[in-house]
Amino acid sequence: MPDAFIVFSSRETSRAPLLVIAIAVLLLVPAARSQFGAPRAGTQVHDSSALHPPAGSRVAIVEFDDLECPACAAANPLLMEAAAKYGIPWIRHDFLIPGHIWSPRAAVFARWFDLKSKRLGDDYRNSVFASQTSIETLVDLQQFTQRFASAHGVALPFAIDPQGKLAAAVQADTELGLRTGVTLTPTIFIVTANSSGAPFIEVRDPQTDLFTTVDQALADTRSSASPKAAHK
């Protein structure tokens, strides 16, 4: 089940000061609420400007996630498989969850690896999700990131984001999610261009709905293009 915007893992609930801080944040963010034990409601999209494929693509995956979110880690292999199977773009947005200890720093690291190559940045994100249960602290994250960089022949600088530009980009993504209406992670949309169906559809359960939703989106965009091709 997706994590709520405010969520506590088993290791976090043992830290009383962090729990108090997170509860305070919860009071300040009324739209964010725990969804554990309750069926997930659909996202109320307020601003759909982020929900479209890149130019030249008919269908794409748009995801808002947090690198410390267990539900995001569970969905990640399915998203990797879908993007590879269908050959469609996968647009990943950071959506930071207050109270998560190391995800803001991990998102900055991912952005730094993006500067080397987008593939390297995505490989880092995938590796973080795959190793998420072994990362509990910022020290764990630093050690994991150093090992990842060394394995890929990259030297980490002493100051990863000296001017705060990468952190600002992460925060801008989170604000984009809020404007969109995102309250949970992962929030996943299949988005289309020139579709005979819906311009975007939320995937509430990746285990059961991801591939069928992409299939439908591809069918909708094919059927909408056919009359134009026939007219020519």
Order of alpha helices (4+ residues) and beta strands (2+ residues): beta-alpha-beta-alpha-beta-alpha-alpha-alpha-alpha-beta-beta-beta-alpha
